[in-house]
Amino acid sequence: MNKKVFILGNPKSGRKRLAPILSDLKSYLDTQQIGYSFCETSKDGLDEIKELLDNSYTHLTVIGGDGTINQAVNALNLDIPIGIIPAGTGNDFVKNVDLGSNRLAQFETAIHGDIKPIDLGICNGQKFVNGVGIGFDGQIVEDMASKRVPLLKGFAAYYYHVLRILASYQDRPFDYSIDGQSFQKNLILLTVGNGTTFGGGFKLTPYAKIDDGKLDVCEIGEFSAFKRFANIHRLSNGSHDKLEAVSLYQSETVKIDANQRLFAHIDGERMGQPPFEIKIIPKAMNLRIAQIL
């Protein structure tokens, strides 16, 4: 079968400009005499991408970060594998897989890599690859969207908002259930992960696997401002589960009741406010990776 690649790219994604990566990828495909088309996420809405991505394509290749991957996953209604060229700010989802150690290797993986079936989550009908965060990390994404700071972008903007509210953010009442078991707790955050890492390097769900048919849940309860700063390194190395205020679970379904004091993100993009119903969809997507061990 002749290969034909649908390239989806976000020109506003992350610290790297799309143009040079796209140019190199096109040269790579031209050399191999592989046909392709390109679509910009900033210009084409989800419905238009779905219409353009027809069954003439054998590959979908994404240039961008978690948000662009999320858009690709929600646009894809064909049984074709997805290849990823990381070009986002945090690139959190790709920390779960091996895509190659350099750009050329990533091109090779995206077009010729092994195919690995992976799980997806779904929240209120929207699929996700990495996770949903409610509370503190959702508030950060909400503030980044609604309280933009001139001259700050990407990591700088994200960490500005983290540090701005880290000490002052108050725990909020959560009413939620995990696989049907109900909870009422005051929490700083509740993160539901398919992947391990959020915010560019915080391993909130360090034991998550993207192919185990389970969602991993991290809840962080009441925590003094001093302890937040003193233990932030634990979020980077995934050892925060040793703290009394932290609990980790595995589940297939998580429900969060309506609460106007809570904001959320899905794969790093603004999600709004609950209620949310979150489920796992086992082996829902084929991902191209460097090698299946």
C-alpha positions in Angstrom: 0.0 0.0 0.0 1.3 3.5 -0.9 1.8 5.7 2.1 0.1 9.0 2.4 0.6 11.2 5.5 -1.8 13.7 7.0 0.4 16.2 9.0 -1.3 18.2 11.7 0.7 21.0 13.2 0.2 23.8 15.7 2.2 27.0 14.8 1.7 28.4 18.3 2.7 25.2 20.1 5.6 25.5 22.6 9.0 27.1 22.3 9.9 25.6 18.9 8.7 27.1 15.6 6.7 24.8 13.4 8.1 26.0 10.1 11.6 24.4 10.3 10.3 21.1 11.7 7.7 21.0 9.0 10.2 21.8 6.3 12.5 19.0 7.5 9.7 16.5 7.6 8.5 17.4 4.1 12.1 17.0 2.8 12.2 13.6 4.6 8.9 12.5 3.0 9.9 13.8 -0.4 13.2 11.8 -0.3 11.1 8.7 0.4 8.5 9.6 -2.2 5.7 9.6 0.3 2.7 11.8 -0.3 1.4 14.2 2.3 -0.9 17.0 3.1 -0.6 19.6 5.9 -3.2 21.2 8.2 -2.7 23.9 10.7 -4.7 23.6 14.0 -5.0 27.3 14.4 -6.8 27.7 11.1 -8.9 24.6 10.9 -11.5 23.7 13.5 -12.1 20.1 14.7 -15.0 19.5 12.3 -12.9 20.7 9.3 -10.0 18.5 10.3 -12.3 15.5 10.5 -13.6 16.2 7.0 -10.1 16.6 5.6 -8.7 13.5 7.3 -10.4 11.0 5.0 -9.6 7.3 4.3 -7.1 8.1 1.6 -4.5 8.6 4.4 -2.4 5.8 5.8 -0.6 7.9 8.5 -1.5 10.8 10.8 1.6 12.7 12.1 1.3 15.4 14.7 3.8 18.2 15.2 3.1 19.8 18.5 2.5 19.3 22.2 -0.2 17.6 24.3 -2.9 20.0 23.1 -2.2 19.3 19.5 -2.2 15.6 20.1 -5.5 15.9 21.9 -7.0 17.6 18.8 -5.6 14.9 16.6 -7.1 12.2 18.7 -10.5 13.8 18.8 -10.4 14.4 15.0 -9.4 10.8 14.1 -12.3 8.5 13.3 -10.2 6.1 11.1 -8.2 3.1 12.1 -4.8 4.6 11.2 -1.8 5.0 13.5 -0.6 8.3 14.9 3.0 9.4 14.9 4.2 12.3 17.0 7.0 14.9 16.5 7.2 16.6 19.9 7.2 20.4 19.6 5.2 21.6 22.6 6.0 23.4 25.8 5.9 20.5 28.2 5.6 17.5 25.9 4.3 15.5 28.9 2.5 12.7 27.1 5.6 11.6 25.1 7.5 11.1 28.3 5.6 7.8 28.5 7.1 6.4 25.2 10.3 6.2 23.1 9.9 8.2 19.9 13.6 8.4 19.1 16.5 10.5 20.4 16.8 13.1 17.7 14.6 14.7 15.0 15.5 12.3 12.2 14.8 9.3 14.5 11.4 10.8 15.3 10.6 11.2 11.6 11.5 7.5 11.2 9.4 6.5 14.1 6.4 8.6 12.9 6.4 6.9 9.5 8.0 3.4 10.0 7.8 2.9 13.8 6.3 -0.1 15.6 2.6 0.2 16.3 1.6 0.1 20.0 -2.1 0.0 21.0 -2.6 2.4 23.9 -5.5 3.5 26.1 -7.4 6.8 25.9 -9.4 8.5 28.5 -12.7 10.3 27.8 -14.1 13.2 29.8 -17.6 14.4 29.0 -17.3 13.1 25.5 -13.8 14.5 24.8 -11.0 12.0 24.5 -7.6 12.6 26.1 -4.2 11.0 25.9 -2.5 12.2 29.1 -5.0 13.4 31.7 -7.5 15.7 33.3 -6.5 18.0 36.2 -9.1 19.5 38.5 -8.2 22.1 41.2 -4.8 23.7 41.5 -3.4 22.7 38.1 -6.7 23.4 36.4 -6.6 26.9 38.0 -3.2 27.5 36.5 -4.4 26.7 33.0 -7.5 28.9 33.6 -5.3 31.8 34.8 -3.0 31.4 31.8 -6.0 31.8 29.5 -7.8 34.6 31.3 -4.9 36.5 33.0 -2.2 36.7 30.3 1.1 38.3 31.3 2.8 40.3 28.5 6.1 38.9 27.3 5.6 35.6 29.2 5.0 32.5 27.2 5.3 28.7 27.5 7.2 27.5 30.5 7.8 31.0 31.8 4.1 31.8 31.8 3.2 28.4 33.4 5.7 28.7 36.2 4.8 32.3 36.9 1.3 31.2 37.6 2.4 28.2 39.6 4.5 30.4 41.9 1.9 33.1 42.0 -0.8 30.9 43.5 1.2 28.0 45.1 1.1 29.5 48.6 -2.3 31.1 48.5 -4.4 28.6 46.7 -7.0 27.2 49.2 -8.1 23.6 49.3 -11.7 23.2 48.0 -14.5 20.8 48.7 -14.7 17.9 46.2 -17.6 15.6 45.9 -16.5 12.7 43.7 -16.6 9.0 43.1 -14.0 6.5 42.0 -15.4 3.3 40.5 -18.7 4.0 42.3 -17.2 4.7 45.8 -18.2 8.2 46.9 -15.9 10.7 48.6 -16.2 14.1 50.1 -12.9 15.7 50.8 -11.1 19.1 50.9 -8.4 18.9 48.2 -5.9 21.1 46.5 -6.1 19.0 43.4 -7.5 15.8 41.9 -5.6 14.6 38.8 -6.9 11.7 36.6 -4.1 10.4 34.4 -3.5 8.0 31.6 0.1 9.2 31.5 2.5 9.9 34.3 3.6 13.5 33.9 2.0 17.0 33.9 3.0 20.6 33.8 6.3 19.9 32.0 7.7 17.5 34.5 5.5 16.9 37.6 5.0 13.1 38.0 1.6 13.4 39.6 0.6 9.8 38.6 4.1 8.2 38.6 2.8 4.6 38.3 0.5 5.1 35.3 0.8 3.0 32.2 -0.8 4.0 28.9 -1.8 0.4 28.1 -3.0 -1.1 31.4 -6.7 -0.4 30.9 -6.7 1.8 34.1 -6.8 5.5 35.0 -4.4 6.6 37.7 -5.8 9.1 40.2 -3.8 11.5 42.4 -5.4 13.5 45.1 -3.6 16.0 47.3 -5.3 17.2 50.4 -4.8 20.0 52.9 -1.2 21.2 52.9 0.4 24.2 54.5 2.1 26.8 52.3 5.5 25.9 53.8 5.1 22.2 53.1 4.1 22.9 49.5 7.3 24.7 48.8 9.4 22.2 50.8 8.0 19.2 49.0 7.6 20.5 45.4 10.6 18.4 44.4 8.6 15.3 45.3 6.2 16.1 42.5 9.2 16.1 40.1 10.5 12.7 41.1 7.2 11.1 41.8 7.8 10.4 45.5 4.9 12.6 46.8 2.9 9.5 47.6 5.0 9.2 50.8 3.2 12.3 52.1 0.2 11.9 54.4 -1.9 14.4 52.4 -1.4 12.4 49.1 -3.3 9.4 47.9 -3.0 7.5 44.7 -5.6 5.2 43.2 -6.3 3.2 40.1 -9.8 3.2 38.5 -11.9 2.8 35.4 -14.4 5.6 36.1 -14.1 8.9 38.0 -17.0 11.3 38.5 -16.7 14.8 39.9 -19.9 16.7 40.9 -20.6 20.3 39.9 -18.6 22.9 41.7 -18.2 26.5 40.6 -15.0 26.9 42.6 -13.1 24.3 40.6 -11.5 24.7 37.2 -9.9 21.9 35.1 -7.6 21.2 32.1 -7.6 18.3 29.7 -4.2 17.5 28.2 -3.1 21.0 29.3 -5.9 22.8 27.6 -8.7 24.8 29.4 -11.6 22.4 30.2 -13.9 24.7 32.3 -15.7 23.5 35.4 -17.3 20.2 36.6 -19.5 18.1 36.6 -17.2 15.6 34.8 -17.5 11.9 34.0 -14.2 10.4 33.2 -13.6 6.9 31.8 -10.9 4.7 30.3 -11.1 3.3 26.8 -8.7 0.4 26.6 -6.5 0.0 23.5 -8.4 2.8 21.7 -5.5 4.2 19.6 -2.5 2.9 17.7 0.6 4.9 18.4 3.9 4.6 16.5 6.9 4.2 18.8 10.6 3.5 18.2 10.6 -0.1 19.4 8.3 -2.5 21.2 10.4 -4.3 23.8 
